[in-house]
Amino acid sequence: MSRIKICFDRLETQGRKALIPYVTAGDPAPQVTVPLLHAMVEAGADILELGIPFSDPMADGPTIQLACERALLHNTSIIDVLAMVKTFREQDQETPIVLMGYLNPIEMTGYERFVELASDAGVDGVLTVDLPPEESTAFVSLLNEKDMDAIYLLAPTTEESRVSEVCRQGSGYVYYVSVKGVTGSAELDVDEVAAKVAMIRKHTNLRIGVGFGIRDAASARAISAVSDGAIVGSVLVNQIAALADTPDQIPAAVAAIVKDMRTAMDA
């Protein structure tokens, strides 16, 4: 059983929802990432999404695009990202880690080599934004052999007939994009999200995490009330950007935001 499923099952028995923060690996410098991951877990994060820096992140708004640029200034590669996960695992064997990114770096590494390295590092799931289910069979088979989850995005514009098809291929959880547009681009409509999540539930037993647009503790609580988890990225990455010149302050500052969201979600 994957760490992701174990995590969601535990939270369900506790009557709690998952808090899933996202940060870009290597932002603003490689040495910040592992301490930041540990700090977020201590603050109440349940699952960690770790972005693989890429020069053309099409689903991401300016905040995460700039995070990728800062990471790439240090030549942070996919191999570096996996090394960070492996270092994190030296102290934490329980918290699930999902790599989130784009197909190009994975293809350049090679599917088989990437999956072997990711499994060895302790990765639990992979979300590849621009790899549709129809073209991912070979990759997903390799992930499944290593008990890693293939996680897919669903959008407000995804037709119901398409939802069941995507969910059949995925595992771990479904990532529902709560707004039309890129990360950090619009205000949440919680009622609209609730309706879409209810529709998705008719087609899958997978847990449903909701991201894109969660800006504060109140929105994290509102989204967690209608889903299985709140996925938060841009507000954390903005804090990282604000402290890029004082990187030692980043773990505590980001953890404070995560702790506020955790407290609100558990209230």
Backbone hydrogen bonds in HBPLUS format (Angstrom, degrees):
<---DONOR---> <-ACCEPTOR-->    atom                        ^
c    i                          cat <-CA-CA->   ^        H-A-AA   ^      H-
h    n   atom  resd res      DA  || num        DHA   H-A  angle D-A-AA Bond
n    s   type  num  typ     dist DA aas  dist angle  dist       angle   num
A0006-ILE N   A0002-SER O   3.06 MM   4  6.36 166.7  2.08 154.1 158.2     1
A0007-CYS N   A0003-ARG O   2.89 MM   4  6.02 155.3  1.95 144.8 151.3     2
A0008-PHE N   A0004-ILE O   3.02 MM   4  6.34 167.1  2.04 155.1 157.1     3
A0009-ASP N   A0005-LYS O   2.85 MM   4  5.99 164.1  1.88 155.7 160.6     4
A0010-ARG N   A0006-ILE O   2.97 MM   4  6.12 157.5  2.02 146.5 152.4     5
A0011-LEU N   A0007-CYS O   3.00 MM   4  6.26 163.1  2.03 153.1 157.6     6
A0012-GLU N   A0008-PHE O   2.92 MM   4  6.11 154.9  1.98 148.0 154.9     7
A0013-THR N   A0009-ASP O   3.12 MM   4  6.42 156.1  2.18 147.4 152.7     8
A0014-GLN N   A0010-ARG O   3.14 MM   4  6.41 136.5  2.34 140.1 152.2     9
A0014-GLN N   A0011-LEU O   3.05 MM   3  4.98 127.2  2.34  93.2 107.8    10
A0015-GLY N   A0011-LEU O   2.96 MM   4  6.11 108.3  2.49 138.0 155.9    11
A0016-ARG N   A0011-LEU O   2.90 MM   5  5.02 175.4  1.91 147.2 146.4    12
A0015-GLY N   A0012-GLU O   3.08 MM   3  5.00 154.2  2.15  99.2 107.3    13
A0018-ALA N   A0228-ASP O   3.03 MM 210  6.27 164.4  2.06 145.2 140.2    14
A0230-ALA N   A0018-ALA O   2.86 MM 212  6.33 148.3  1.96 166.3 166.0    15
A0046-ASP N   A0019-LEU O   2.87 MM  27  5.42 169.1  1.89 152.9 156.7    16
A0020-ILE N   A0230-ALA O   2.84 MM 210  5.97 174.0  1.85 164.3 162.5    17
A0232-VAL N   A0020-ILE O   3.00 MM 212  6.32 148.3  2.11 135.1 144.4    18
A0049-GLU N   A0021-PRO O   2.92 MM  28  6.04 170.8  1.93 163.5 160.8    19
A0022-TYR N   A0232-VAL O   2.76 MM 210  5.98 146.6  1.87 158.8 157.7    20
A0023-VAL N   A0049-GLU O   3.15 MM  26  6.65 149.4  2.24 159.1 165.5    21
A0051-GLY N   A0023-VAL O   2.79 MM  28  5.97 172.8  1.79 149.7 152.2    22
A0027-ASP N   A0024-THR O   3.26 MM   3  5.74 153.8  2.33 138.6 135.8    23
A0025-ALA N   A0051-GLY O   2.94 MM  26  5.59 165.1  1.97 140.5 144.6    24
A0032-VAL N   A0029-ALA O   3.05 MM   3  5.74 164.3  2.08 125.0 130.0    25
A0033-THR N   A0030-PRO O   3.35 MM   3  5.85 143.5  2.50 111.4 118.8    26
A0036-LEU N   A0032-VAL O   3.05 MM   4  6.08 151.3  2.13 152.7 161.8    27
A0037-LEU N   A0033-THR O   2.91 MM   4  6.21 153.7  1.98 155.3 162.3    28
A0038-HIS N   A0034-VAL O   3.11 MM   4  6.41 167.0  2.13 158.6 160.8    29
A0039-ALA N   A0035-PRO O   2.95 MM   4  6.12 154.5  2.02 144.3 151.8    30
A0040-MET N   A0036-LEU O   3.00 MM   4  6.24 154.0  2.07 150.1 156.1    31
A0041-VAL N   A0037-LEU O   3.11 MM   4  6.41 156.0  2.17 149.9 156.2    32
A0042-GLU N   A0038-HIS O   3.00 MM   4  6.26 162.5  2.03 151.5 156.1    33
A0043-ALA N   A0039-ALA O   3.04 MM   4  6.23 136.4  2.24 137.5 149.3    34
A0045-ALA N   A0040-MET O   2.95 MM   5  5.53 162.6  1.98 143.8 142.5    35
A0044-GLY N   A0041-VAL O   3.04 MM   3  5.22 156.1  2.10 105.3 113.0    36
A0048-LEU N   A0096-PRO O   2.95 MM  48  6.26 171.4  1.96 155.9 158.3    37
A0098-VAL N   A0048-LEU O   2.77 MM  50  6.12 166.3  1.79 167.2 171.9    38
A0050-LEU N   A0098-VAL O   2.82 MM  48  6.14 162.8  1.85 161.6 167.4    39
A0100-MET N   A0050-LEU O   3.00 MM  50  5.89 162.8  2.03 132.8 135.6    40
A0052-ILE N   A0100-MET O   2.91 MM  48  6.15 154.5  1.98 152.7 156.5    41
A0060-ASP N   A0057-PRO O   3.20 MM   3  5.64 160.1  2.24 115.1 121.2    42
A0183-THR N   A0059-ALA O   3.27 MM 124  6.77 145.9  2.40 139.0 147.0    43
A0065-GLN N   A0061-GLY O   3.01 MM   4  6.14 157.5  2.07 157.8 164.0    44
A0066-LEU N   A0062-PRO O   2.91 MM   4  5.97 161.9  1.94 150.2 153.5    45
A0067-ALA N   A0063-THR O   3.15 MM   4  6.42 143.0  2.30 133.2 143.7    46
A0068-CYS N   A0064-ILE O   2.97 MM   4  6.21 156.6  2.03 147.5 152.0    47
A0069-GLU N   A0065-GLN O   3.04 MM   4  6.39 152.8  2.12 143.9 151.8    48
A0070-ARG N   A0066-LEU O   2.89 MM   4  6.19 157.1  1.94 149.5 155.0    49
A0071-ALA N   A0067-ALA O   2.99 MM   4  6.25 159.4  2.03 149.4 154.9    50
A0072-LEU N   A0068-CYS O   2.83 MM   4  6.00 156.1  1.89 150.6 157.6    51
A0073-LEU N   A0069-GLU O   3.01 MM   4  6.22 130.7  2.26 141.7 153.3    52
A0074-HIS N   A0071-ALA O   3.06 MM   3  5.58 149.4  2.16 108.8 117.4    53
A0076-THR N   A0071-ALA O   3.35 MM   5  5.71 161.6  2.38 134.0 136.0    54
A0075-ASN N   A0072-LEU O   2.85 MM   3  4.55 160.5  1.89 103.0 106.3    55
A0080-ASP N   A0077-SER O   3.07 MM   3  5.02 117.8  2.48  92.7 107.8    56
A0081-VAL N   A0077-SER O   2.99 MM   4  6.37 152.4  2.07 147.8 155.4    57
A0082-LEU N   A0078-ILE O   3.08 MM   4  6.35 159.5  2.12 145.0 149.3    58
A0083-ALA N   A0079-ILE O   3.01 MM   4  6.26 147.2  2.12 141.3 150.7    59
A0084-MET N   A0080-ASP O   2.97 MM   4  6.32 145.2  2.09 145.9 155.1    60
A0084-MET N   A0081-VAL O   3.08 MM   3  5.10 120.5  2.45  94.3 109.0    61
A0085-VAL N   A0081-VAL O   3.08 MM   4  6.51 153.6  2.16 148.6 155.4    62
A0086-LYS N   A0082-LEU O   2.98 MM   4  6.24 160.3  2.02 147.3 152.6    63
A0087-THR N   A0083-ALA O   2.98 MM   4  6.22 153.5  2.05 145.1 151.9    64
A0088-PHE N   A0084-MET O   2.90 MM   4  6.18 159.2  1.95 150.3 156.2    65
A0089-ARG N   A0085-VAL O   2.96 MM   4  6.23 152.0  2.04 151.2 158.5    66
A0090-GLU N   A0087-THR O   3.09 MM   3  5.37 151.3  2.18 106.0 114.7    67
A0091-GLN N   A0088-PHE O   3.15 MM   3  5.96 158.8  2.20 120.7 125.3    68
A0092-ASP N   A0088-PHE O   3.09 MM   4  6.15 148.8  2.19 143.7 152.5    69
A0124-ASP N   A0097-ILE O   2.88 MM  27  5.41 162.6  1.91 157.7 160.9    70
A0099-LEU N   A0125-GLY O   2.92 MM  26  6.31 156.6  1.97 153.8 149.0    71
A0127-LEU N   A0099-LEU O   2.79 MM  28  6.14 166.3  1.80 167.2 170.7    72
A0101-GLY N   A0127-LEU O   2.98 MM  26  6.45 159.2  2.02 167.8 173.4    73
A0129-VAL N   A0101-GLY O   2.82 MM  28  6.02 153.4  1.89 179.7 170.9    74
A0106-ILE N   A0103-LEU O   2.98 MM   3  5.31 116.7  2.39 109.5 125.7    75
A0107-GLU N   A0103-LEU O   2.85 MM   4  6.03 165.0  1.87 166.2 171.3    76
A0108-MET N   A0104-ASN O   2.90 MM   4  6.09 160.1  1.94 157.2 163.0    77
A0109-THR N   A0105-PRO O   3.05 MM   4  6.21 141.6  2.20 135.8 145.5    78
A0110-GLY N   A0106-ILE O   2.84 MM   4  6.00 144.9  1.97 144.3 155.1    79
A0114-PHE N   A0110-GLY O   2.82 MM   4  5.88 168.7  1.83 163.8 167.7    80
A0115-VAL N   A0111-TYR O   2.94 MM   4  6.12 170.3  1.95 158.4 160.6    81
A0116-GLU N   A0112-GLU O   3.01 MM   4  6.16 161.4  2.04 148.7 154.0    82
A0117-LEU N   A0113-ARG O   2.93 MM   4  6.11 167.6  1.94 155.0 158.3    83
A0118-ALA N   A0114-PHE O   2.76 MM   4  5.91 161.1  1.80 155.1 161.3    84
A0119-SER N   A0115-VAL O   2.90 MM   4  5.94 161.1  1.94 146.6 151.6    85
A0120-ASP N   A0116-GLU O   3.00 MM   4  6.15 161.2  2.04 146.1 151.7    86
A0121-ALA N   A0117-LEU O   2.90 MM   4  6.08 144.8  2.03 142.8 152.5    87
A0122-GLY N   A0118-ALA O   3.07 MM   4  6.26 138.0  2.25 142.2 152.2    88
A0123-VAL N   A0118-ALA O   2.98 MM   5  5.30 174.2  1.98 153.9 152.1    89
A0122-GLY N   A0119-SER O   3.24 MM   3  5.25 130.7  2.50  95.8 108.2    90
A0149-ASP N   A0124-ASP O   2.88 MM  25  6.26 166.5  1.90 141.4 141.6    91
A0126-VAL N   A0149-ASP O   2.86 MM  23  6.33 150.9  1.94 163.7 170.8    92
A0151-ILE N   A0126-VAL O   3.06 MM  25  6.00 171.7  2.07 142.4 145.1    93
A0131-LEU N   A0128-THR O   3.24 MM   3  5.61 161.3  2.28 123.6 121.0    94
A0135-GLU N   A0132-PRO O   3.02 MM   3  5.62 148.8  2.12 118.1 126.6    95
A0136-SER N   A0133-PRO O   3.16 MM   3  5.08 169.8  2.17 108.6 111.5    96
A0140-VAL N   A0136-SER O   2.81 MM   4  5.91 169.6  1.82 166.6 169.6    97
A0141-SER N   A0137-THR O   2.98 MM   4  6.11 154.7  2.05 147.9 154.7    98
A0142-LEU N   A0138-ALA O   3.21 MM   4  6.51 153.2  2.29 144.0 150.1    99
A0143-LEU N   A0139-PHE O   3.02 MM   4  6.38 156.2  2.08 149.2 156.2   100
A0144-ASN N   A0140-VAL O   2.83 MM   4  6.05 164.8  1.85 155.3 159.0   101
A0145-GLU N   A0141-SER O   3.07 MM   4  6.27 147.5  2.18 141.7 149.8   102
A0146-LYS N   A0143-LEU O   2.97 MM   3  5.34 139.2  2.14 106.2 117.8   103
A0148-MET N   A0143-LEU O   2.94 MM   5  4.98 169.9  1.95 139.3 138.4   104
A0147-ASP N   A0144-ASN O   3.03 MM   3  4.83 165.8  2.05 106.0 108.2   105
A0171-SER N   A0150-ALA O   2.90 MM  21  5.50 150.0  1.99 150.1 153.3   106
A0175-TYR N   A0152-TYR O   3.03 MM  23  6.06 170.7  2.04 166.8 164.6   107
A0154-LEU N   A0175-TYR O   2.88 MM  21  6.22 146.7  2.00 152.6 153.7   108
A0177-VAL N   A0154-LEU O   2.72 MM  23  5.98 172.8  1.73 175.8 175.2   109
A0158-THR N   A0155-ALA O   3.01 MM   3  5.17 164.0  2.03 110.0 115.2   110
A0162-ARG N   A0159-GLU O   2.89 MM   3  5.29 132.7  2.12 107.8 121.1   111
A0163-VAL N   A0159-GLU O   3.10 MM   4  6.45 140.5  2.26 146.9 158.7   112
A0163-VAL N   A0160-GLU O   3.12 MM   3  5.03 124.7  2.44  93.8 108.0   113
A0166-VAL N   A0162-ARG O   3.01 MM   4  6.29 161.6  2.05 159.0 163.0   114
A0167-CYS N   A0163-VAL O   2.96 MM   4  6.14 168.1  1.98 157.8 161.3   115
A0168-ARG N   A0164-SER O   3.08 MM   4  6.16 146.3  2.20 142.1 149.6   116
A0169-GLN N   A0166-VAL O   3.16 MM   3  5.54 132.5  2.40 105.2 116.5   117
A0170-GLY N   A0166-VAL O   3.26 MM   4  6.50 141.6  2.41 144.9 155.8   118
A0173-TYR N   A0171-SER O   2.97 MM   2  5.65 127.6  2.26 109.1  93.7   119
A0174-VAL N   A0207-ARG O   2.81 MM  33  6.24 160.4  1.84 159.3 164.5   120
A0209-GLY N   A0174-VAL O   2.83 MM  35  6.05 162.1  1.86 169.8 176.0   121
A0176-TYR N   A0209-GLY O   2.76 MM  33  6.06 169.8  1.77 173.1 170.4   122
A0211-GLY N   A0176-TYR O   3.09 MM  35  6.38 160.2  2.13 157.1 161.1   123
A0178-SER N   A0211-GLY O   2.97 MM  33  5.93 176.0  1.97 168.7 169.5   124
A0185-SER N   A0182-VAL O   3.27 MM   3  5.62 133.8  2.49 146.0 139.7   125
A0193-VAL N   A0189-ASP O   2.99 MM   4  6.31 155.6  2.05 152.1 159.9   126
A0194-ALA N   A0190-VAL O   2.84 MM   4  6.05 160.9  1.88 152.2 157.1   127
A0195-ALA N   A0191-ASP O   3.08 MM   4  6.32 156.4  2.14 145.2 150.6   128
A0196-LYS N   A0192-GLU O   3.09 MM   4  6.34 157.8  2.14 146.9 152.6   129
A0197-VAL N   A0193-VAL O   2.84 MM   4  6.06 164.4  1.86 159.8 164.2   130
A0198-ALA N   A0194-ALA O   2.99 MM   4  6.14 157.4  2.04 145.6 151.7   131
A0199-MET N   A0195-ALA O   3.10 MM   4  6.37 150.0  2.20 140.7 148.5   132
A0200-ILE N   A0196-LYS O   2.92 MM   4  6.25 159.3  1.96 152.7 158.3   133
A0201-ARG N   A0197-VAL O   2.94 MM   4  6.18 156.1  1.99 151.5 157.7   134
A0202-LYS N   A0199-MET O   3.12 MM   3  5.45 142.6  2.26 104.6 114.8   135
A0203-HIS N   A0200-ILE O   2.88 MM   3  5.50 160.0  1.92 119.8 126.5   136
A0228-ASP N   A0208-ILE O   2.86 MM  20  5.24 156.0  1.92 159.3 160.1   137
A0210-VAL N   A0229-GLY O   2.91 MM  19  6.23 161.0  1.95 151.0 152.7   138
A0231-ILE N   A0210-VAL O   2.77 MM  21  5.62 166.0  1.79 150.9 146.8   139
A0220-ALA N   A0216-ASP O   3.01 MM   4  6.24 154.6  2.08 150.9 158.7   140
A0221-ARG N   A0217-ALA O   2.96 MM   4  6.16 156.1  2.01 147.0 153.0   141
A0222-ALA N   A0218-ALA O   2.96 MM   4  6.19 161.2  2.00 147.5 152.9   142
A0223-ILE N   A0219-SER O   2.96 MM   4  6.06 161.6  1.99 146.7 151.1   143
A0224-SER N   A0220-ALA O   2.96 MM   4  6.04 158.8  2.01 144.6 151.1   144
A0225-ALA N   A0221-ARG O   3.11 MM   4  6.26 135.9  2.31 142.2 152.6   145
A0226-VAL N   A0223-ILE O   3.06 MM   3  5.50 150.9  2.15 110.2 118.4   146
A0236-LEU N   A0233-GLY O   2.96 MM   3  5.46 126.4  2.26 113.5 127.2   147
A0237-VAL N   A0233-GLY O   2.97 MM   4  6.19 160.1  2.01 154.9 161.4   148
A0238-ASN N   A0234-SER O   2.80 MM   4  5.95 149.9  1.89 149.8 157.6   149
A0239-GLN N   A0235-VAL O   3.31 MM   4  6.46 149.0  2.41 130.9 137.9   150
A0240-ILE N   A0236-LEU O   3.02 MM   4  6.40 151.8  2.10 145.3 153.5   151
A0241-ALA N   A0237-VAL O   2.92 MM   4  6.18 157.8  1.97 146.7 152.4   152
A0242-ALA N   A0238-ASN O   2.96 MM   4  6.22 153.7  2.03 146.4 153.3   153
A0243-LEU N   A0239-GLN O   3.23 MM   4  6.45 134.5  2.45 139.9 150.5   154
A0243-LEU N   A0240-ILE O   3.13 MM   3  5.29 136.1  2.33  99.6 111.5   155
A0244-ALA N   A0241-ALA O   3.25 MM   3  5.02 166.9  2.26 107.4 107.0   156
A0246-THR N   A0243-LEU O   2.86 MM   3  5.17 152.1  1.94 111.6 120.9   157
A0249-GLN N   A0246-THR O   2.97 MM   3  5.91 162.8  2.00 131.4 135.9   158
A0250-ILE N   A0247-PRO O   3.07 MM   3  5.27 155.6  2.13 108.1 115.7   159
A0253-ALA N   A0249-GLN O   3.17 MM   4  6.26 160.8  2.20 154.4 160.3   160
A0254-VAL N   A0250-ILE O   2.94 MM   4  6.00 172.9  1.94 169.9 170.3   161
A0255-ALA N   A0251-PRO O   2.93 MM   4  5.93 157.3  1.99 144.0 151.4   162
A0256-ALA N   A0252-ALA O   3.04 MM   4  6.18 141.7  2.19 139.2 148.0   163
A0257-ILE N   A0254-VAL O   3.09 MM   3  5.33 121.4  2.45 101.9 115.5   164
A0258-VAL N   A0254-VAL O   3.08 MM   4  6.44 164.0  2.11 154.7 159.1   165
A0259-LYS N   A0255-ALA O   2.81 MM   4  5.99 159.0  1.86 150.8 156.5   166
A0260-ASP N   A0256-ALA O   3.08 MM   4  6.28 155.9  2.14 143.3 149.0   167
A0261-MET N   A0257-ILE O   3.10 MM   4  6.42 157.0  2.16 149.8 155.7   168
A0262-ARG N   A0258-VAL O   2.86 MM   4  6.13 161.4  1.89 153.9 159.6   169
A0263-THR N   A0259-LYS O   2.90 MM   4  6.07 163.6  1.93 152.1 156.2   170
A0264-ALA N   A0260-ASP O   3.03 MM   4  6.22 159.1  2.07 144.5 150.2   171
A0265-MET N   A0261-MET O   2.85 MM   4  6.05 160.6  1.88 153.9 159.3   172
A0266-ASP N   A0262-ARG O   3.01 MM   4  6.16 146.4  2.12 146.4 154.9   173
A0267-ALA N   A0263-THR O   3.09 MM   4  6.08 118.6  2.48 137.5 151.8   174
A0267-ALA N   A0264-ALA O   3.30 MM   3  5.17 147.4  2.41  95.3 104.6   175
